[in-house]
Amino acid sequence: MDQIDYKIHIDKVIERIEKARISVSEHHIVKIVAVSKYSDADAVRALYEIGQRAFGENRVQDLAAKSEALDDLPLEWHFIGNLQKNKINQLIGLNPFLFQSLDSLELAEALQQRLFSRGDYTMECLLQVNAAKEATKSGVMPEEAKDIYQQITESCPNIRLKGVMTIGAHTDDEKVVRDSFEKTRAIYDSLEGATVCSMGMSGDFELAIRCGSNMVRLGSIMFPEA
């Protein structure tokens, strides 16, 4: 796919986002995070040249490698994967724009300790909610999310929670997927000061936006040749 065809492809994705966004409100804003985990640095650079600025990685070592290879570009890096405790210091050193997948109070406490000990650093994060209650997914249970969010806010001063993230239910039943998004949006609405509700990936982003997502994490649809 040459650059002109690629630009046309991305414009069509943006049109779909715009249609879903306007169905909520003309004032509803949706941010795209391009998930580059299956793509190389050259693919990220090509998408940057079209206008994309926010990119997501789900492995700390891949985030390190790509952020170094693309250090000449003003990219906004998001970490969206499960964070192992032995990778916390490395992630802090990479200083991501947003850590989207803070999935437990235990991880928050470990992150808080390392942030403080590393020179009183701070990190902006989202609390991951397992809204579909699926055993294969990480995240806090929806009925516990508000309490855990408040606990982290109160006990982890170096973590700046900006809202919530969820992965839609893994099913072809749109009603079940919608329910997982609507639950997460309801949690988001209950959180004082929250600004980010990250829901929706390549297969379900339009539904997520219609359910109130203001940030989508798009991988394969943004990198069609990956």
C-alpha positions in Angstrom: 0.0 0.0 0.0 1.6 3.3 -1.1 1.3 6.5 1.0 -1.7 7.9 -1.0 -3.7 4.6 -0.6 -2.7 4.4 3.0 -3.9 8.0 3.7 -7.2 7.1 2.0 -7.5 4.0 4.2 -6.8 6.0 7.4 -9.3 8.7 6.3 -12.0 6.0 6.0 -11.3 4.9 9.5 -11.5 8.5 10.8 -14.8 8.9 8.9 -16.2 5.9 10.8 -15.0 7.4 14.1 -16.6 10.7 13.2 -19.9 9.1 12.4 -20.0 7.3 15.7 -18.8 10.3 17.6 -21.5 12.6 16.1 -24.2 10.1 17.0 -23.3 10.8 20.6 -22.8 14.5 20.3 -21.1 17.0 18.0 -19.1 18.0 21.1 -17.9 14.5 21.9 -14.2 14.2 21.2 -12.5 10.8 20.6 -8.8 10.3 20.6 -7.1 7.6 18.6 -4.2 5.6 20.0 -2.6 3.5 17.3 -1.5 0.2 18.7 1.8 -0.7 17.1 2.6 -3.9 18.9 2.7 -6.0 15.6 4.3 -3.2 13.6 7.9 -2.0 13.3 9.4 1.5 13.7 9.1 2.2 10.0 5.4 1.5 10.1 5.0 3.9 13.0 6.9 6.6 11.1 4.7 6.1 8.1 1.6 6.6 10.2 3.1 9.6 11.9 3.7 11.2 8.5 -0.1 10.9 7.8 -0.8 12.7 11.1 -1.1 10.2 13.9 0.7 11.1 17.1 -0.4 8.7 19.9 0.9 5.2 19.8 0.4 2.2 22.2 2.6 -0.8 23.1 1.8 -3.7 25.3 5.3 -4.9 26.1 7.8 -2.7 28.0 10.8 -4.0 25.9 9.0 -3.1 22.6 8.1 0.3 24.0 11.7 0.9 24.9 13.0 -0.2 21.5 10.5 1.8 19.4 10.7 4.9 21.5 14.5 4.9 21.1 14.3 4.2 17.3 11.8 7.0 16.9 13.3 9.5 19.3 13.5 12.2 16.6 9.7 12.3 16.4 7.4 14.0 19.0 5.3 10.9 19.7 2.9 10.3 22.6 3.5 6.8 23.9 0.9 4.8 25.8 1.6 1.5 27.6 -1.5 -0.7 27.3 -0.3 -4.2 28.4 0.0 -6.2 31.6 2.8 -4.8 33.7 5.0 -7.3 35.5 6.4 -5.9 38.8 10.0 -6.6 37.6 9.4 -4.2 34.7 8.1 -1.3 36.8 11.4 0.5 37.0 12.0 0.2 33.2 8.5 1.6 32.5 9.1 4.5 34.8 12.4 5.2 33.0 10.5 5.3 29.7 8.1 8.0 31.1 5.0 7.0 29.0 2.4 9.6 28.4 -0.3 7.3 29.9 -0.2 3.8 31.5 -3.6 2.5 30.5 -3.7 -0.9 32.1 -3.2 -0.4 35.9 -5.2 -3.6 36.8 -5.1 -3.9 40.6 -4.6 -2.2 43.9 -1.6 -4.4 44.5 0.1 -3.2 41.3 -0.7 0.4 42.1 0.9 0.1 45.5 4.1 -1.4 44.0 4.1 1.3 41.3 3.7 4.0 43.9 6.6 2.7 46.0 8.9 2.7 42.9 7.8 6.1 41.7 8.5 7.6 45.1 11.8 5.9 45.5 13.0 6.8 42.0 13.0 10.5 42.9 9.3 11.3 43.5 8.3 10.7 39.9 4.6 10.7 38.9 2.7 8.7 36.3 -0.6 9.2 34.7 -2.7 6.0 34.6 -6.1 4.5 33.9 -7.7 1.8 36.0 -8.4 -1.2 34.0 -11.9 -2.6 34.6 -12.8 -6.2 33.7 -16.3 -5.2 32.8 -17.2 -8.5 31.2 -15.8 -10.5 34.2 -13.8 -12.8 31.9 -11.2 -15.0 33.4 -8.8 -14.4 30.5 -8.8 -10.6 31.1 -7.0 -8.5 33.7 -8.6 -5.7 35.6 -10.7 -5.0 38.7 -14.3 -6.1 38.9 -16.8 -3.4 38.0 -18.6 -3.4 41.3 -15.2 -2.8 43.0 -13.9 -0.3 40.5 -15.0 3.0 42.2 -13.8 2.0 45.6 -10.4 0.8 44.3 -10.1 4.0 42.2 -10.6 6.1 45.3 -8.2 4.0 47.3 -5.5 4.5 44.7 -6.2 8.2 44.6 -5.9 8.5 48.4 -3.0 6.1 49.1 -0.8 6.5 45.9 0.0 10.2 45.5 2.5 9.6 42.8 -0.1 7.9 40.6 -2.4 10.3 38.8 -5.5 8.5 37.8 -7.2 10.0 34.7 -10.0 7.6 34.2 -10.7 4.0 33.2 -10.0 1.5 30.5 -11.7 -1.8 29.5 -11.5 -4.4 26.8 -14.9 -5.3 25.3 -16.4 -8.7 26.0 -14.9 -11.4 23.8 -18.0 -12.5 22.0 -20.0 -12.0 18.8 -23.1 -11.1 20.8 -23.2 -7.3 20.4 -25.6 -6.9 23.4 -23.0 -8.5 25.7 -20.2 -6.3 24.3 -22.4 -3.2 24.7 -23.2 -4.1 28.3 -19.4 -4.3 29.1 -18.9 -0.8 27.6 -22.0 0.7 29.2 -20.9 -0.6 32.6 -17.5 0.9 32.2 -18.9 4.2 31.0 -21.2 4.3 34.1 -18.1 3.8 36.3 -16.3 6.6 34.5 -19.3 8.9 35.0 -19.2 8.2 38.7 -15.6 9.2 39.1 -14.9 12.8 40.2 -12.3 14.5 37.9 -12.0 11.6 35.5 -11.3 12.6 31.9 -10.5 9.4 30.0 -12.8 6.5 29.2 -10.7 4.2 27.0 -12.8 1.6 25.2 -12.9 0.1 21.8 -10.4 -1.7 19.5 -10.4 -2.4 15.8 -13.4 -4.8 15.9 -15.7 -2.8 18.2 -14.6 0.8 18.3 -17.8 2.2 16.7 -20.0 0.5 19.3 -17.6 1.7 22.1 -17.8 5.3 20.9 -21.6 5.1 20.8 -21.4 3.8 24.4 -19.4 6.9 25.4 -15.7 6.0 24.8 -13.5 9.1 24.3 -10.3 7.1 23.5 -10.0 4.1 21.2 -7.0 1.7 20.8 -6.8 0.7 17.2 -4.2 -1.8 16.0 -4.8 -3.9 12.9 -7.1 -1.3 11.2 -4.4 1.3 11.5 -1.6 -1.0 10.3 -3.3 -3.1 7.6 -0.1 -4.6 6.3 1.2 -5.7 9.7 
